[in-house]
Amino acid sequence: MGFPNLFRIHLGDPVETFIKWITINYEGFFDSIKGIILWFLIGIQRGLIAIPWFVLLILLFLIGWKVKSIKAGISFSLMLLTIGLLGYWNDTMLTLAIVLTSVLISLIIGIPIGIFSAYKEKFERYSKPVLDAMQTMPSFVYLIPAIMLFGLGSVPAVFATMIYSLPPVIRLTTLAIKSVSSEMLEAANSFGATQWQILIKVELPQALPTIMAGVNQTTMMAMSMVVIASMIGAKGLGYNVLIAINRTDIGMGVEAGTSIVLLAIIIDRLTQAIGSKFEIEK
């Protein structure tokens, strides 16, 4: 026996009404946001594509060597070279631009919210259910309001990716600030430091390794949205996977999927190495 329709709650109706209302009444505002995101995204895309492939390989090798080891630098360069040999270099740059844009916006929004949440327990208590919902909500759902607010293309893909990848950096920033030892805070207070000075010179330097873990998780969650974002017109590696699915092209799917995996490994290892470096220096 099924549940009676008499008691059904139509939760989606008010949400849909609200999205339509803000779309109609704040069209200019969202057009401005779309313009800013698009300008930023195109700038990163053009910058990445303009760098010669061999220069990017050398830069990646030097970065990997600096933050981890010479072996890691060689491995990262070989992974990126493999992507180029597979024929997905430009698509990888487009994907990387979307990921970088989404992650940067997430950090700009998420780190201040995380700091504020660490100071305001009531805000943290009320924000936890929201963050839980954001992390557990199926990622496909984020595409719907993104399309309604920004249409099709790379901008809604960035918006949906940003919303999906925002919770980890907020949670770990809050945890990092709250985990700073009370002895250090008492010492800073005894020297007459202001709250701003304590945040900048004591809490953030001590919290940086944990915040970097949040950056790593946010980046990997952004990478996981690559294929899904292609469904609303985002170009790049995910779009190639989508085409391979539509054509049942196993070869293309394996090549594009391998490129996504290699790019994800490079980003993951680099962000982990940078976080570990901050922890050692701490």
C-alpha positions in Angstrom: 0.0 0.0 0.0 1.5 3.3 -1.1 1.7 6.5 0.9 -1.5 8.6 0.5 -1.1 11.5 -1.9 -3.3 13.6 0.5 -0.3 14.1 2.8 2.3 14.8 0.1 4.5 17.9 0.5 5.4 19.7 -2.7 8.8 21.0 -1.6 10.0 21.6 -5.2 7.2 24.1 -6.0 8.3 27.0 -3.7 11.9 26.5 -4.6 11.1 26.7 -8.3 8.9 29.7 -7.7 11.8 31.4 -5.8 14.3 30.7 -8.5 12.0 32.0 -11.2 11.3 35.2 -9.1 15.0 36.0 -8.6 15.7 35.3 -12.3 13.0 37.8 -13.4 13.6 40.5 -10.8 17.4 40.3 -10.6 18.3 39.6 -14.2 20.7 42.5 -14.4 22.6 41.4 -11.3 23.1 37.8 -12.6 24.1 39.2 -16.0 26.8 41.2 -14.2 28.0 38.1 -12.3 28.0 36.1 -15.5 30.1 38.8 -17.2 32.6 38.8 -14.4 32.9 35.0 -14.3 33.1 34.8 -18.1 35.9 37.5 -18.3 37.9 35.7 -15.6 37.4 32.3 -17.2 38.3 33.4 -20.7 41.4 35.1 -19.3 42.6 31.9 -17.6 41.8 29.8 -20.7 43.7 32.1 -23.1 46.6 32.3 -20.7 46.9 28.5 -20.4 46.5 27.9 -24.1 49.0 30.7 -24.9 51.8 29.0 -23.0 53.8 26.7 -25.2 53.3 23.0 -24.3 57.0 22.4 -23.6 57.2 25.5 -21.4 54.2 24.2 -19.3 55.9 20.8 -19.0 59.1 22.5 -17.7 57.1 24.7 -15.3 55.2 21.7 -13.9 58.5 19.8 -13.5 60.1 22.7 -11.6 57.0 23.1 -9.4 56.8 19.4 -8.6 60.6 19.4 -7.8 60.2 22.5 -5.6 57.2 21.4 -3.5 58.0 17.6 -3.4 60.9 16.0 -5.2 62.6 15.7 -8.5 61.0 12.3 -9.0 57.6 13.9 -8.5 58.4 16.7 -11.0 59.3 14.1 -13.6 56.2 12.1 -12.9 53.9 15.2 -13.2 55.5 16.2 -16.5 55.2 12.7 -17.9 51.5 12.6 -17.0 50.9 16.0 -18.7 52.9 14.9 -21.7 50.8 11.7 -21.9 47.6 13.9 -22.1 49.2 15.8 -25.0 50.2 12.6 -26.8 46.6 11.4 -26.5 45.5 14.6 -28.3 43.6 16.3 -25.5 46.0 19.2 -24.7 43.7 22.1 -25.5 40.7 20.3 -23.9 42.7 19.8 -20.8 43.5 23.5 -20.7 39.8 24.3 -21.0 39.0 21.9 -18.2 41.8 23.2 -16.0 40.5 26.8 -16.5 37.0 25.8 -15.3 38.4 24.0 -12.3 40.8 26.9 -11.4 38.0 29.5 -11.8 35.6 27.4 -9.7 38.2 26.7 -7.0 39.3 30.4 -6.7 35.7 31.6 -6.4 35.1 28.9 -3.8 38.2 30.0 -1.8 37.3 33.6 -2.0 33.8 32.9 -0.6 34.5 29.8 1.6 37.6 30.9 3.6 35.9 34.1 5.0 32.8 32.2 5.8 34.8 29.5 7.5 36.6 32.1 9.6 33.4 33.8 10.6 31.9 30.4 11.4 34.8 29.7 13.8 34.1 32.9 15.7 30.3 32.6 15.8 29.1 29.3 17.2 25.4 30.1 16.5 26.2 30.7 12.8 28.2 27.4 12.7 25.4 25.5 14.3 22.9 26.8 11.7 25.2 26.5 8.8 26.0 22.8 9.4 22.7 21.4 8.0 23.1 23.6 5.0 26.6 22.3 4.3 25.4 18.8 4.9 22.7 19.3 2.3 25.2 20.8 -0.2 27.5 17.9 0.1 24.9 15.1 0.0 22.7 16.7 -2.7 23.1 14.9 -6.1 25.5 17.0 -8.2 23.1 16.9 -11.1 20.6 19.0 -9.1 23.0 22.0 -9.1 22.7 22.1 -12.9 19.0 23.1 -12.8 19.3 26.5 -11.0 22.6 27.2 -12.8 20.8 26.9 -16.2 17.9 29.0 -15.0 20.2 31.8 -13.7 22.9 31.8 -16.3 21.7 29.8 -19.3 24.0 27.2 -21.0 27.8 27.3 -21.4 30.8 27.5 -19.2 29.5 30.1 -16.7 26.7 27.9 -15.3 29.2 25.0 -15.2 31.5 27.2 -13.1 28.6 28.2 -10.8 27.4 24.6 -10.3 30.9 23.4 -9.7 31.6 26.2 -7.2 28.4 25.4 -5.2 29.2 21.7 -5.2 32.9 22.1 -4.1 32.3 24.9 -1.5 31.5 23.0 1.7 35.0 21.3 2.3 36.9 24.6 2.4 34.3 26.1 4.8 34.3 23.1 7.1 38.1 22.7 7.3 38.7 26.5 7.6 36.4 26.5 10.6 38.1 23.4 12.1 41.5 24.9 11.5 40.8 28.2 13.2 39.1 26.5 16.2 42.1 24.1 16.5 44.7 26.8 17.1 46.1 26.2 20.6 44.7 28.4 23.4 48.2 29.0 24.8 49.2 30.8 21.6 46.1 32.9 21.6 46.6 33.8 25.3 50.2 34.8 24.5 49.1 37.0 21.6 46.5 38.6 23.9 49.0 39.2 26.6 51.1 41.2 24.2 48.2 43.4 23.3 47.5 42.1 19.9 44.2 43.1 18.3 41.7 40.5 17.0 42.7 41.2 13.4 46.5 40.9 14.3 45.8 37.5 16.0 43.9 36.3 13.0 46.6 37.3 10.5 49.7 36.6 12.4 48.7 33.7 14.7 45.6 31.8 13.7 45.9 31.8 9.9 49.6 30.7 9.8 48.8 27.9 12.3 45.7 26.9 10.5 47.2 26.9 7.0 48.0 23.2 6.7 44.4 22.2 7.5 43.1 25.0 5.2 45.3 23.5 2.5 43.6 20.2 3.1 40.3 22.0 2.4 41.7 23.4 -0.8 42.7 19.9 -1.9 39.3 18.5 -1.2 37.6 21.5 -2.9 39.8 21.1 -6.0 39.1 17.3 -6.2 35.3 17.9 -5.9 35.6 20.5 -8.7 37.4 17.9 -10.8 34.6 15.4 -10.1 32.1 17.8 -11.7 33.9 18.0 -15.0 31.9 15.4 -16.8 28.6 16.5 -15.3 29.2 20.2 -16.2 29.6 19.2 -19.8 25.9 18.4 -19.9 25.1 22.1 -19.8 27.6 23.1 -22.5 31.0 23.3 -20.7 33.8 22.4 -23.1 36.8 20.4 -22.2 37.6 16.8 -21.3 34.1 16.2 -19.8 32.5 17.1 -23.1 34.6 14.5 -24.9 33.4 11.9 -22.4 29.8 13.0 -23.0 30.3 12.7 -26.8 31.9 9.2 -26.3 28.9 8.1 -24.3 26.5 9.4 -27.0 28.4 7.6 -29.7 29.3 4.5 -27.7 32.9 5.3 -28.6 34.9 3.2 -26.1 38.3 4.4 -27.4 37.4 8.1 -27.1 35.9 7.5 -23.7 39.0 5.7 -22.4 41.4 8.4 -23.8 39.3 11.3 -22.4 38.8 9.5 -19.1 42.5 8.7 -18.8 43.3 12.4 -19.4 40.8 13.4 -16.6 42.4 10.9 -14.2 46.0 12.1 -15.0 45.0 15.7 -14.5 43.2 14.9 -11.2 46.3 13.0 -10.0 48.6 16.0 -10.8 46.3 18.5 -9.0 45.8 16.2 -6.0 49.5 15.4 -5.5 50.5 19.1 -6.0 48.0 20.4 -3.5 48.9 17.7 -1.0 52.6 18.5 -1.3 52.0 22.2 -0.8 49.9 21.5 2.3 52.6 19.2 3.7 55.2 21.8 3.0 53.2 24.4 5.0 52.9 21.8 7.8 56.6 21.2 8.0 57.4 24.9 8.0 54.8 25.4 10.7 
